[in-house]
Amino acid sequence: MDAPLEDVDDWYYNNADGEQVGPLSTADLRSAYQLSRIRADTLIWREGMASWRELHKLAPDLGIRIFINAERFVAPATSERLVMPRWLGIAIVLALLLGFMIWLPTQFSMEVERPSPLEVERRVADSRGLQIEIDRIVERTGQCPSNGQHGLKAPADYAEGALRAIRIHPKLDDKKVCVIDLIFSGQRVRISRQAEQGWQVHDAPATGQ
């Protein structure tokens, strides 16, 4: 049976390394707790006790006031602590950095490439020279040209700023109609040529021809 606390004043406790510290008086034990050398879950013992016990269980008899808000009774009583493995912390940081690196260029690209109405109007006006070039090709060959023919560049070679490509081709259902598609991010502007009506501008979704 445990002896009364006031009968024995030689206390021992286990420090964070699992080593026994003592003997200490009850006053020294109180001071160790107040100076945060020991915690509420630190194991203490004195002669006459049947086993080691956590400090907070004997605190009322020792005159120790436990700081509830500062303590968390979740750590084990031994020197072992629940510590995140170093490699796991590094992996989490790398994953966050990778996600940010993927997200940032996407946001920047959306801001740069999304065309304004003024940008679209300017690109349509700039295509006038290409329209004249196609007119001359039609006069010489009698056919509507496509990218890569008669000195015309590949679609992506016309890319500049918000303009991603220019596709040049005959209209699928009427080969006599020449088409210039200005491809923007999320938008396509079609300019078509008919012999009788000349070049006309049309808006169309960016899906196929």
MDTraj code that builds the backbone (N, CA, C; nanometers):
import mdtraj as md
import numpy as np

residues = "MET ASP ALA PRO LEU GLU ASP VAL ASP ASP TRP TYR TYR ASN ASN ALA ASP GLY GLU GLN VAL GLY PRO LEU SER THR ALA ASP LEU ARG SER ALA TYR GLN LEU SER ARG ILE ARG ALA ASP THR LEU ILE TRP ARG GLU GLY MET ALA SER TRP ARG GLU LEU HIS LYS LEU ALA PRO ASP LEU GLY ILE ARG ILE PHE ILE ASN ALA GLU ARG PHE VAL ALA PRO ALA THR SER GLU ARG LEU VAL MET PRO ARG TRP LEU GLY ILE ALA ILE VAL LEU ALA LEU LEU LEU GLY PHE MET ILE TRP LEU PRO THR GLN PHE SER MET GLU VAL GLU ARG PRO SER PRO LEU GLU VAL GLU ARG ARG VAL ALA ASP SER ARG GLY LEU GLN ILE GLU ILE ASP ARG ILE VAL GLU ARG THR GLY GLN CYS PRO SER ASN GLY GLN HIS GLY LEU LYS ALA PRO ALA ASP TYR ALA GLU GLY ALA LEU ARG ALA ILE ARG ILE HIS PRO LYS LEU ASP ASP LYS LYS VAL CYS VAL ILE ASP LEU ILE PHE SER GLY GLN ARG VAL ARG ILE SER ARG GLN ALA GLU GLN GLY TRP GLN VAL HIS ASP ALA PRO ALA THR GLY GLN".split()
xyz = np.array([
    [0.0852, -0.1207, 0.0000],
    [0.0000, 0.0000, 0.0000],
    [0.0878, 0.1244, 0.0000],
    [0.0538, 0.2271, -0.0767],
    [0.1325, 0.3497, -0.0838],
    [0.1347, 0.4197, 0.0508],
    [0.2551, 0.4699, 0.0870],
    [0.2667, 0.5470, 0.2102],
    [0.2122, 0.6860, 0.1873],
    [0.1669, 0.7581, 0.2936],
    [0.1173, 0.8947, 0.2772],
    [0.2252, 0.9826, 0.2152],
    [0.1852, 1.0779, 0.1306],
    [0.2814, 1.1602, 0.0591],
    [0.3678, 1.2431, 0.1529],
    [0.3110, 1.2872, 0.2671],
    [0.3884, 1.3736, 0.3549],
    [0.4941, 1.2970, 0.4331],
    [0.4873, 1.1632, 0.4305],
    [0.5827, 1.0843, 0.5084],
    [0.7168, 1.0696, 0.4387],
    [0.7195, 1.0760, 0.3051],
    [0.8423, 1.0550, 0.2288],
    [0.8623, 1.1746, 0.1366],
    [0.9823, 1.2301, 0.1382],
    [1.0072, 1.3506, 0.0596],
    [1.1090, 1.3293, -0.0514],
    [1.1505, 1.2070, -0.0736],
    [1.2499, 1.1773, -0.1766],
    [1.1806, 1.1317, -0.3040],
    [1.1655, 1.2257, -0.3982],
    [1.0938, 1.1974, -0.5231],
    [1.1917, 1.1749, -0.6383],
    [1.1479, 1.0935, -0.7307],
    [1.2245, 1.0676, -0.8531],
    [1.1296, 1.0861, -0.9728],
    [1.1879, 1.1254, -1.0863],
    [1.1060, 1.1320, -1.2082],
    [1.1895, 1.0873, -1.3279],
    [1.1209, 1.0453, -1.4324],
    [1.1860, 1.0060, -1.5577],
    [1.1917, 1.1273, -1.6497],
    [1.3132, 1.1634, -1.6933],
    [1.3231, 1.2762, -1.7863],
    [1.2941, 1.2319, -1.9294],
    [1.3089, 1.3242, -2.0248],
    [1.2731, 1.2947, -2.1638],
    [1.3587, 1.1847, -2.2244],
    [1.4789, 1.1621, -2.1670],
    [1.5672, 1.0570, -2.2176],
    [1.5465, 0.9245, -2.1468],
    [1.4462, 0.9187, -2.0583],
    [1.4182, 0.7951, -1.9865],
    [1.5079, 0.7740, -1.8657],
    [1.5858, 0.8771, -1.8276],
    [1.6751, 0.8645, -1.7127],
    [1.6034, 0.9086, -1.5854],
    [1.6394, 0.8448, -1.4743],
    [1.5793, 0.8807, -1.3461],
    [1.6539, 0.9986, -1.2854],
    [1.5791, 1.0959, -1.2373],
    [1.6350, 1.2146, -1.1740],
    [1.5832, 1.2208, -1.0312],
    [1.6696, 1.2424, -0.9349],
    [1.6297, 1.2502, -0.7958],
    [1.7425, 1.2059, -0.7034],
    [1.7209, 1.2078, -0.5748],
    [1.5936, 1.2424, -0.5096],
    [1.5705, 1.3933, -0.5040],
    [1.4413, 1.4306, -0.5018],
    [1.4017, 1.5697, -0.4904],
    [1.2976, 1.5825, -0.3801],
    [1.2953, 1.7013, -0.3214],
    [1.1900, 1.7299, -0.2247],
    [1.0614, 1.7627, -0.2990],
    [0.9512, 1.7648, -0.2256],
    [0.8239, 1.8006, -0.2881],
    [0.8304, 1.9420, -0.3462],
    [0.8991, 2.0316, -0.2757],
    [0.9143, 2.1689, -0.3254],
    [0.9947, 2.1709, -0.4549],
    [1.1005, 2.0878, -0.4600],
    [1.1808, 2.0809, -0.5828],
    [1.0977, 2.0259, -0.6982],
    [1.0096, 1.9303, -0.6678],
    [0.9246, 1.8719, -0.7710],
    [0.8284, 1.9772, -0.8260],
    [0.7732, 2.0580, -0.7351],
    [0.6844, 2.1661, -0.7800],
    [0.7618, 2.2635, -0.8704],
    [0.8827, 2.2989, -0.8266],
    [0.9635, 2.3936, -0.9035],
    [0.9974, 2.3378, -1.0417],
    [1.0267, 2.2079, -1.0496],
    [1.0592, 2.1457, -1.1783],
    [0.9421, 2.1556, -1.2749],
    [0.8197, 2.1414, -1.2215],
    [0.7028, 2.1529, -1.3083],
    [0.6810, 2.2978, -1.3514],
    [0.6973, 2.3905, -1.2561],
    [0.6764, 2.5314, -1.2891],
    [0.7784, 2.5815, -1.3914],
    [0.8982, 2.5225, -1.3905],
    [1.0028, 2.5613, -1.4855],
    [0.9973, 2.4789, -1.6133],
    [0.8920, 2.3962, -1.6271],
    [0.8694, 2.3138, -1.7473],
    [0.9780, 2.2089, -1.7687],
    [1.0457, 2.1704, -1.6593],
    [1.1419, 2.0610, -1.6717],
    [1.0706, 1.9261, -1.6767],
    [0.9535, 1.9223, -1.6186],
    [0.8702, 1.8025, -1.6248],
    [0.7310, 1.8433, -1.6691],
    [0.6548, 1.7444, -1.7163],
    [0.5212, 1.7699, -1.7683],
    [0.4174, 1.6997, -1.6818],
    [0.2930, 1.7278, -1.7120],
    [0.1848, 1.6639, -1.6372],
    [0.1839, 1.5133, -1.6559],
    [0.2395, 1.4650, -1.7693],
    [0.2396, 1.3208, -1.7940],
    [0.3731, 1.2555, -1.7583],
    [0.4646, 1.3328, -1.6943],
    [0.5922, 1.2757, -1.6510],
    [0.5690, 1.1734, -1.5404],
    [0.6403, 1.0609, -1.5471],
    [0.6278, 0.9567, -1.4449],
    [0.7112, 0.9946, -1.3226],
    [0.6492, 0.9857, -1.2044],
    [0.7195, 1.0154, -1.0790],
    [0.7030, 0.8972, -0.9837],
    [0.7965, 0.8934, -0.8863],
    [0.7925, 0.7812, -0.7898],
    [0.8669, 0.8230, -0.6648],
    [0.8278, 0.7655, -0.5539],
    [0.9008, 0.7797, -0.4284],
    [0.8871, 0.6492, -0.3523],
    [0.9734, 0.6303, -0.2606],
    [0.9727, 0.5061, -0.1827],
    [0.8382, 0.4908, -0.1120],
    [0.7852, 0.3723, -0.1194],
    [0.6554, 0.3470, -0.0592],
    [0.5434, 0.3371, -0.1611],
    [0.5681, 0.3869, -0.2859],
    [0.4675, 0.3757, -0.3916],
    [0.4829, 0.2419, -0.4632],
    [0.3719, 0.1824, -0.4972],
    [0.3739, 0.0508, -0.5614],
    [0.4262, 0.0583, -0.7043],
    [0.4089, 0.1724, -0.7725],
    [0.4522, 0.1839, -0.9119],
    [0.4689, 0.3313, -0.9479],
    [0.5322, 0.3552, -1.0626],
    [0.5465, 0.4911, -1.1146],
    [0.4098, 0.5416, -1.1601],
    [0.3856, 0.6693, -1.1353],
    [0.2566, 0.7269, -1.1728],
    [0.2787, 0.8623, -1.2408],
    [0.1811, 0.9026, -1.3203],
    [0.1918, 1.0319, -1.3881],
    [0.1699, 1.1451, -1.2885],
    [0.2449, 1.2537, -1.3094],
    [0.2436, 1.3659, -1.2160],
    [0.1033, 1.4199, -1.1924],
    [0.0247, 1.4329, -1.2989],
    [-0.1062, 1.4974, -1.2833],
    [-0.2003, 1.4174, -1.1936],
    [-0.1732, 1.2858, -1.1782],
    [-0.2593, 1.2032, -1.0924],
    [-0.2328, 1.2279, -0.9443],
    [-0.1131, 1.2776, -0.9130],
    [-0.0783, 1.3055, -0.7734],
    [-0.0700, 1.4548, -0.7447],
    [-0.0953, 1.5363, -0.8483],
    [-0.0785, 1.6810, -0.8345],
    [-0.1555, 1.7416, -0.7173],
    [-0.2836, 1.7052, -0.6948],
    [-0.3566, 1.7670, -0.5832],
    [-0.2897, 1.7429, -0.4483],
    [-0.2354, 1.6211, -0.4278],
    [-0.1711, 1.5897, -0.3002],
    [-0.0352, 1.6569, -0.2866],
    [0.0256, 1.6931, -0.3999],
    [0.1569, 1.7575, -0.3963],
    [0.1464, 1.9096, -0.3939],
    [0.0248, 1.9605, -0.4077],
    [0.0075, 2.1050, -0.4116],
    [0.0510, 2.1655, -0.5437],
    [0.0441, 2.0854, -0.6511],
    [0.0829, 2.1328, -0.7841],
    [-0.0426, 2.1616, -0.8650],
    [-0.0489, 2.2795, -0.9197],
    [-0.1620, 2.3172, -1.0042],
    [-0.1254, 2.2893, -1.1499],
    [-0.1988, 2.1991, -1.2118],
    [-0.1718, 2.1621, -1.3503],
    [-0.2290, 2.2681, -1.4436],
    [-0.1481, 2.3121, -1.5388],
    [-0.1922, 2.4113, -1.6369],
    [-0.2632, 2.3371, -1.7494],
    [-0.3959, 2.3312, -1.7390],
    [-0.4735, 2.2499, -1.8332],
    [-0.4544, 2.2970, -1.9768],
    [-0.4577, 2.4286, -1.9999],
    [-0.4495, 2.4803, -2.1371],
    [-0.3140, 2.4546, -2.2022],
    [-0.2120, 2.4373, -2.1212],
    [-0.0780, 2.4198, -2.1764],
    [-0.0396, 2.2738, -2.1919],
    [-0.1185, 2.1837, -2.1313],
    [-0.0829, 2.0424, -2.1315],
    [-0.1676, 1.9650, -2.2296],
    [-0.1126, 1.8630, -2.2837],
    [-0.1841, 1.7692, -2.3703],
    [-0.1438, 1.6298, -2.3274],
    [-0.2366, 1.5553, -2.2716],
    [-0.2041, 1.4222, -2.2229],
    [-0.2134, 1.3212, -2.3356],
    [-0.1370, 1.3425, -2.4386],
    [-0.1411, 1.2525, -2.5533],
    [-0.0049, 1.1904, -2.5800],
    [0.1018, 1.2481, -2.5233],
    [0.2337, 1.1913, -2.5455],
    [0.2530, 1.0711, -2.4559],
    [0.3264, 0.9690, -2.4977],
    [0.3511, 0.8527, -2.4149],
    [0.4354, 0.8896, -2.2951],
    [0.4294, 0.8085, -2.1887],
    [0.4990, 0.8379, -2.0652],
    [0.6487, 0.8166, -2.0784],
    [0.6942, 0.7383, -2.1742],
    [0.8359, 0.7148, -2.1947],
    [0.8936, 0.8270, -2.2779],
    [1.0200, 0.8128, -2.3181],
    [1.0858, 0.9173, -2.3961],
    [1.0404, 0.9182, -2.5408],
    [0.9640, 0.8173, -2.5839],
    [0.9177, 0.8115, -2.7218],
    [0.8105, 0.9163, -2.7458],
    [0.8131, 0.9807, -2.8578],
    [0.7137, 1.0805, -2.8948],
    [0.6681, 1.0531, -3.0371],
    [0.5453, 1.0942, -3.0647],
    [0.4933, 1.0777, -3.1998],
    [0.5482, 1.1899, -3.2863],
    [0.6537, 1.1601, -3.3598],
    [0.7207, 1.2592, -3.4437],
    [0.7045, 1.2204, -3.5900],
    [0.6657, 1.3171, -3.6739],
    [0.6518, 1.2910, -3.8170],
    [0.7882, 1.2561, -3.8750],
    [0.7973, 1.1464, -3.9527],
    [0.9245, 1.1133, -4.0178],
    [0.9716, 1.2288, -4.1051],
    [1.1025, 1.2491, -4.1057],
    [1.1582, 1.3615, -4.1812],
    [1.1252, 1.3505, -4.3300],
    [1.1316, 1.2260, -4.3819],
    [1.1071, 1.2087, -4.5253],
    [0.9641, 1.2456, -4.5618],
    [0.8689, 1.2208, -4.4663],
    [0.7294, 1.2527, -4.4952],
    [0.7096, 1.4038, -4.5028],
    [0.7744, 1.4763, -4.4126],
    [0.7648, 1.6219, -4.4166],
    [0.8213, 1.6793, -4.5451],
    [0.9360, 1.6238, -4.5893],
    [0.9969, 1.6702, -4.7146],
    [0.9052, 1.6410, -4.8326],
    [0.8433, 1.5202, -4.8310],
    [0.7539, 1.4822, -4.9410],
    [0.6340, 1.5758, -4.9492],
    [0.5795, 1.6150, -4.8339],
    [0.4642, 1.7055, -4.8321],
    [0.5027, 1.8422, -4.8895],
    [0.6193, 1.8923, -4.8474],
    [0.6652, 2.0229, -4.8974],
    [0.6864, 2.0195, -5.0482],
    [0.7495, 1.9109, -5.0973],
    [0.7739, 1.8989, -5.2409],
    [0.6435, 1.8909, -5.3193],
    [0.5444, 1.8176, -5.2631],
    [0.4152, 1.8060, -5.3308],
    [0.3465, 1.9421, -5.3403],
    [0.3546, 2.0208, -5.2335],
    [0.2948, 2.1542, -5.2355],
    [0.3646, 2.2445, -5.3374],
    [0.4974, 2.2369, -5.3413],
    [0.5720, 2.3182, -5.4378],
    [0.5394, 2.2785, -5.5810],
    [0.5290, 2.1469, -5.6049],
    [0.4979, 2.0997, -5.7394],
    [0.3594, 2.1465, -5.7824],
    [0.2625, 2.1361, -5.6900],
    [0.1277, 2.1822, -5.7218],
    [0.1253, 2.3307, -5.7540],
    [0.2030, 2.4097, -5.6779],
    [0.2075, 2.5544, -5.7030],
    [0.2716, 2.5839, -5.8375],
    [0.3785, 2.5086, -5.8711],
    [0.4478, 2.5306, -5.9984],
    [0.3588, 2.4963, -6.1176],
    [0.2690, 2.3987, -6.0996],
    [0.1758, 2.3638, -6.2070],
    [0.0649, 2.4681, -6.2175],
    [0.0177, 2.5139, -6.1007],
    [-0.0954, 2.6079, -6.0982],
    [-0.0561, 2.7460, -6.1499],
    [0.0632, 2.7946, -6.1120],
    [0.1013, 2.9317, -6.1449],
    [0.1121, 2.9566, -6.2950],
    [0.1842, 2.8712, -6.3713],
    [0.1885, 2.8964, -6.5168],
    [0.0518, 2.8896, -6.5824],
    [-0.0351, 2.8027, -6.5296],
    [-0.1698, 2.7921, -6.5862],
    [-0.2459, 2.9224, -6.5686],
    [-0.2380, 2.9790, -6.4469],
    [-0.3062, 3.1061, -6.4216],
    [-0.2467, 3.2173, -6.5071],
    [-0.1138, 3.2198, -6.5161],
    [-0.0483, 3.3240, -6.5954],
    [-0.0845, 3.3111, -6.7427],
    [-0.0872, 3.1868, -6.7905],
    [-0.1206, 3.1627, -6.9312],
    [-0.2625, 3.2069, -6.9618],
    [-0.3564, 3.1797, -6.8680],
    [-0.4954, 3.2189, -6.8898],
    [-0.5072, 3.3703, -6.8997],
    [-0.4294, 3.4413, -6.8128],
    [-0.4377, 3.5866, -6.8152],
    [-0.3783, 3.6430, -6.9439],
    [-0.2675, 3.5818, -6.9917],
    [-0.1994, 3.6354, -7.1094],
    [-0.2741, 3.6027, -7.2373],
    [-0.3256, 3.4789, -7.2494],
    [-0.3779, 3.4316, -7.3766],
    [-0.5250, 3.4657, -7.3999],
    [-0.6008, 3.4934, -7.2944],
    [-0.7423, 3.5218, -7.3153],
    [-0.7549, 3.6529, -7.3930],
    [-0.8103, 3.6489, -7.5145],
    [-0.8111, 3.7691, -7.5983],
    [-0.9199, 3.8676, -7.5569],
    [-0.8877, 3.9946, -7.5663],
    [-0.9878, 4.0987, -7.5456],
    [-1.0552, 4.1279, -7.6791],
    [-1.1733, 4.1891, -7.6778],
    [-1.2386, 4.2252, -7.8043],
    [-1.1497, 4.3108, -7.8940],
    [-1.0735, 4.4026, -7.8332],
    [-0.9847, 4.4870, -7.9130],
    [-0.8741, 4.4046, -7.9782],
    [-0.8244, 4.3044, -7.9039],
    [-0.7210, 4.2174, -7.9597],
    [-0.7739, 4.1401, -8.0789],
    [-0.8972, 4.0877, -8.0650],
    [-0.9577, 4.0126, -8.1758],
    [-0.9753, 4.1029, -8.2975],
    [-1.0257, 4.2238, -8.2758],
    [-1.0449, 4.3173, -8.3876],
    [-0.9118, 4.3488, -8.4563],
    [-0.8074, 4.3655, -8.3770],
    [-0.6769, 4.3979, -8.4351],
    [-0.6247, 4.2825, -8.5192],
    [-0.6429, 4.1586, -8.4691],
    [-0.5947, 4.0428, -8.5443],
    [-0.6737, 4.0243, -8.6745],
    [-0.8029, 4.0540, -8.6694],
    [-0.8835, 4.0461, -8.7920],
    [-0.8329, 4.1478, -8.8939],
    [-0.8048, 4.2689, -8.8464],
    [-0.7534, 4.3723, -8.9369],
    [-0.6167, 4.3332, -8.9933],
    [-0.5322, 4.2724, -8.9066],
    [-0.3987, 4.2319, -8.9512],
    [-0.4040, 4.1222, -9.0570],
    [-0.5160, 4.0469, -9.0591],
    [-0.5265, 3.9366, -9.1558],
    [-0.5560, 3.9866, -9.2979],
    [-0.5732, 4.1170, -9.3138],
    [-0.6053, 4.1707, -9.4464],
    [-0.4956, 4.1369, -9.5479],
    [-0.3699, 4.1435, -9.5040],
    [-0.2614, 4.1096, -9.5945],
    [-0.2672, 3.9638, -9.6378],
    [-0.3064, 3.8761, -9.5449],
    [-0.3198, 3.7343, -9.5783],
    [-0.4356, 3.7125, -9.6754],
    [-0.5424, 3.7881, -9.6578],
    [-0.6565, 3.7778, -9.7498],
    [-0.6142, 3.8140, -9.8929],
    [-0.5367, 3.9210, -9.9053],
    [-0.4899, 3.9631, -10.0386],
    [-0.4009, 3.8554, -10.1003],
    [-0.3156, 3.7952, -10.0169],
    [-0.2272, 3.6893, -10.0663],
    [-0.3080, 3.5707, -10.1174],
    [-0.4138, 3.5338, -10.0452],
    [-0.4986, 3.4223, -10.0878],
    [-0.5742, 3.4580, -10.2160],
    [-0.6203, 3.5831, -10.2257],
    [-0.6873, 3.6278, -10.3496],
    [-0.5967, 3.6055, -10.4711],
    [-0.4709, 3.6378, -10.4576],
    [-0.3769, 3.6226, -10.5690],
    [-0.3544, 3.4748, -10.6032],
    [-0.3501, 3.3900, -10.4982],
    [-0.3331, 3.2466, -10.5222],
    [-0.4530, 3.1908, -10.5978],
    [-0.5735, 3.2341, -10.5573],
    [-0.6954, 3.1874, -10.6244],
    [-0.6965, 3.2332, -10.7700],
    [-0.6521, 3.3570, -10.7957],
    [-0.6476, 3.4075, -10.9341],
    [-0.5529, 3.3236, -11.0202],
    [-0.4416, 3.2788, -10.9604],
    [-0.3435, 3.2016, -11.0372],
    [-0.3853, 3.0561, -11.0560],
    [-0.4426, 2.9969, -10.9500],
    [-0.4677, 2.8518, -10.9518],
    [-0.6140, 2.8154, -10.9709],
    [-0.7037, 2.9090, -10.9384],
    [-0.8462, 2.8787, -10.9456],
    [-0.8954, 2.7947, -10.8292],
    [-0.8115, 2.7764, -10.7258],
    [-0.8492, 2.6954, -10.6095],
    [-0.8135, 2.7673, -10.4800],
    [-0.8918, 2.7351, -10.3745],
    [-0.8608, 2.7885, -10.2416],
    [-0.7431, 2.7096, -10.1830],
    [-0.6409, 2.7769, -10.1332],
    [-0.5234, 2.7075, -10.0803],
    [-0.5424, 2.6644, -9.9343],
    [-0.4465, 2.5844, -9.8863],
    [-0.4410, 2.5427, -9.7460],
    [-0.3035, 2.5763, -9.6903],
    [-0.2906, 2.5665, -9.5589],
    [-0.1605, 2.5902, -9.4955],
    [-0.0535, 2.5025, -9.5604],
    [0.0630, 2.5603, -9.5825],
    [0.1732, 2.4844, -9.6397],
    [0.1773, 2.4867, -9.7908],
    [0.0737, 2.5402, -9.8553],
    [0.0694, 2.5463, -10.0015],
    [0.0997, 2.6885, -10.0497],
    [0.1694, 2.6971, -10.1631],
    [0.1933, 2.8255, -10.2311],
    [0.2586, 2.9289, -10.1390],
    [0.3480, 2.8821, -10.0536],
    [0.4208, 2.9743, -9.9662],
    [0.3495, 3.0104, -9.8372],
    [0.2296, 2.9582, -9.8153],
    [0.1586, 2.9851, -9.6893],
    [0.2227, 2.9044, -9.5757],
    [0.2293, 2.9642, -9.4570],
    [0.2960, 2.8995, -9.3438],
    [0.2042, 2.7980, -9.2755],
    [0.2635, 2.7147, -9.1884],
    [0.1864, 2.6205, -9.1072],
    [0.1028, 2.6985, -9.0061],
    [-0.0088, 2.6416, -8.9567],
    [-0.0976, 2.7154, -8.8656],
    [-0.0261, 2.7774, -8.7463],
    [0.0590, 2.6979, -8.6778],
    [0.1238, 2.7480, -8.5563],
    [0.2279, 2.8555, -8.5849],
    [0.2755, 2.8627, -8.7090],
    [0.3764, 2.9637, -8.7422],
    [0.3195, 3.1053, -8.7427],
    [0.1873, 3.1171, -8.7425],
    [0.1232, 3.2488, -8.7370],
    [0.0954, 3.2924, -8.5930],
    [0.1295, 3.2060, -8.4954],
    [0.0978, 3.2351, -8.3550],
    [0.1727, 3.3589, -8.3068],
    [0.1009, 3.4417, -8.2313],
    [0.1607, 3.5614, -8.1731],
    [0.0691, 3.6125, -8.0630],
    [0.1223, 3.6253, -7.9407],
    [0.0403, 3.6728, -7.8298],
    [-0.0776, 3.5812, -7.8043],
    [-0.1985, 3.6393, -7.8004],
    [-0.3191, 3.5599, -7.7757],
    [-0.3594, 3.4759, -7.8958],
    [-0.3056, 3.5059, -8.0118],
    [-0.3360, 3.4290, -8.1331],
    [-0.2529, 3.3010, -8.1323],
    [-0.3209, 3.1868, -8.1255],
    [-0.2507, 3.0590, -8.1154],
    [-0.2161, 3.0002, -8.2518],
    [-0.2966, 3.0266, -8.3532],
    [-0.2707, 2.9711, -8.4867],
    [-0.3647, 3.0359, -8.5876],
    [-0.3298, 3.0221, -8.7150],
    [-0.4189, 3.0612, -8.8252],
    [-0.4303, 2.9416, -8.9187],
    [-0.5515, 2.8933, -8.9352],
    [-0.5762, 2.7806, -9.0256],
    [-0.6357, 2.8326, -9.1568],
    [-0.5760, 2.7905, -9.2649],
    [-0.6208, 2.8323, -9.3985],
    [-0.6633, 2.7070, -9.4736],
    [-0.7854, 2.7078, -9.5284],
    [-0.8345, 2.5862, -9.5954],
    [-0.9614, 2.6186, -9.6746],
    [-0.9962, 2.5336, -9.7715],
    [-1.1262, 2.5476, -9.8377],
    [-1.2362, 2.5018, -9.7420],
    [-1.3534, 2.5576, -9.7549],
    [-1.4653, 2.5137, -9.6733],
    [-1.5019, 2.3701, -9.7105],
    [-1.5339, 2.2891, -9.6107],
    [-1.5563, 2.1467, -9.6354],
    [-1.6700, 2.1211, -9.7340],
    [-1.7806, 2.1918, -9.7175],
    [-1.8976, 2.1636, -9.8012],
    [-1.9038, 2.2501, -9.9275],
    [-1.8037, 2.3363, -9.9462],
    [-1.8002, 2.4190, -10.0672],
    [-1.6556, 2.4606, -10.0919],
    [-1.5858, 2.3879, -10.1764],
    [-1.4437, 2.4096, -10.1989],
    [-1.4122, 2.5451, -10.2624],
    [-1.5147, 2.6120, -10.3144],
    [-1.4920, 2.7423, -10.3757],
    [-1.4843, 2.8543, -10.2719],
    [-1.5228, 2.8214, -10.1495],
    [-1.5186, 2.9197, -10.0409],
    [-1.3862, 2.9032, -9.9661],
    [-1.3048, 3.0072, -9.9652],
    [-1.1767, 3.0044, -9.8932],
    [-1.1992, 3.0496, -9.7481],
    [-1.1312, 2.9841, -9.6551],
    [-1.1533, 3.0103, -9.5126],
    [-1.0214, 3.0441, -9.4436],
    [-1.0257, 3.1454, -9.3592],
    [-0.9167, 3.1777, -9.2665],
    [-0.9750, 3.1681, -9.1254],
    [-0.9229, 3.0767, -9.0432],
    [-0.9667, 3.0636, -8.9041],
    [-0.8594, 3.1221, -8.8129],
    [-0.8951, 3.2266, -8.7392],
    [-0.8056, 3.2827, -8.6381],
    [-0.8350, 3.2102, -8.5070],
    [-0.7398, 3.1314, -8.4586],
    [-0.7613, 3.0481, -8.3402],
    [-0.7034, 3.1179, -8.2179],
    [-0.7925, 3.1518, -8.1231],
    [-0.7512, 3.2084, -7.9955],
    [-0.7768, 3.1045, -7.8860],
    [-0.7393, 3.1355, -7.7635],
    [-0.7678, 3.0466, -7.6515],
    [-0.9167, 3.0520, -7.6202],
    [-0.9885, 2.9429, -7.6501],
    [-1.1310, 2.9363, -7.6218],
    [-1.2188, 3.0073, -7.7224],
    [-1.1630, 3.0523, -7.8328],
    [-1.2432, 3.1264, -7.9311],
    [-1.1836, 3.1095, -8.0708],
    [-1.2718, 3.1044, -8.1699],
    [-1.2275, 3.1022, -8.3090],
    [-1.3051, 3.2081, -8.3866],
    [-1.2343, 3.2839, -8.4665],
    [-1.2972, 3.3816, -8.5552],
    [-1.2731, 3.3348, -8.6983],
    [-1.3807, 3.3159, -8.7712],
    [-1.3710, 3.2672, -8.9094],
    [-1.3906, 3.3830, -9.0076],
    [-1.3030, 3.3881, -9.1059],
    [-1.3131, 3.4846, -9.2158],
    [-1.3210, 3.4031, -9.3443],
    [-1.4298, 3.4191, -9.4171],
    [-1.4489, 3.3375, -9.5381],
    [-1.4599, 3.4265, -9.6620],
    [-1.4207, 3.3676, -9.7759],
    [-1.4190, 3.4420, -9.9023],
    [-1.5084, 3.3732, -10.0044],
    [-1.6028, 3.4479, -10.0556],
    [-1.6837, 3.4024, -10.1674],
    [-1.6629, 3.5000, -10.2831],
    [-1.6561, 3.4464, -10.4012],
    [-1.6205, 3.5286, -10.5179],
    [-1.7093, 3.6512, -10.5306],
    [-1.8382, 3.6341, -10.5096],
    [-1.9313, 3.7445, -10.5303],
    [-1.9320, 3.8433, -10.4137],
    [-1.9109, 3.7951, -10.2923],
    [-1.9289, 3.8787, -10.1730],
    [-1.7973, 3.9241, -10.1106],
    [-1.6868, 3.8687, -10.1528],
    [-1.5590, 3.9043, -10.0918],
    [-1.5418, 3.8387, -9.9547],
    [-1.4562, 3.8965, -9.8725],
    [-1.4256, 3.8408, -9.7402],
    [-1.5265, 3.8888, -9.6366],
    [-1.5732, 3.7946, -9.5534],
    [-1.6680, 3.8258, -9.4465],
    [-1.6194, 3.7610, -9.3164],
    [-1.6457, 3.8275, -9.2040],
    [-1.5999, 3.7805, -9.0724],
    [-1.7154, 3.7136, -8.9996],
    [-1.6886, 3.5959, -8.9425],
    [-1.7885, 3.5221, -8.8643],
    [-1.7231, 3.4753, -8.7345],
    [-1.8013, 3.4706, -8.6269],
    [-1.7543, 3.4109, -8.5015],
    [-1.7999, 3.2671, -8.4975],
    [-1.7175, 3.1807, -8.4386],
    [-1.7531, 3.0393, -8.4276],
    [-1.6832, 2.9803, -8.3065],
    [-1.7407, 2.8774, -8.2415],
    [-1.6747, 2.8111, -8.1290],
    [-1.5480, 2.7414, -8.1755],
    [-1.4526, 2.7248, -8.0830],
    [-1.3234, 2.6651, -8.1191],
    [-1.3324, 2.5141, -8.1212],
    [-1.4119, 2.4589, -8.2115],
    [-1.4260, 2.3141, -8.2242],
    [-1.4296, 2.2778, -8.3710],
    [-1.3198, 2.2259, -8.4234],
    [-1.3179, 2.1759, -8.5607],
    [-1.3322, 2.2853, -8.6634],
    [-1.3635, 2.2438, -8.7866],
    [-1.3769, 2.3390, -8.8970],
    [-1.5207, 2.3846, -8.9132],
])
top = md.Topology()
chain = top.add_chain()
for i, resn in enumerate(residues, 1):
    res = top.add_residue(resn, chain, resSeq=i)
    for name in ("N", "CA", "C"):
        top.add_atom(name, md.element.get_by_symbol(name[0]), res)
traj = md.Trajectory(xyz[None], top)
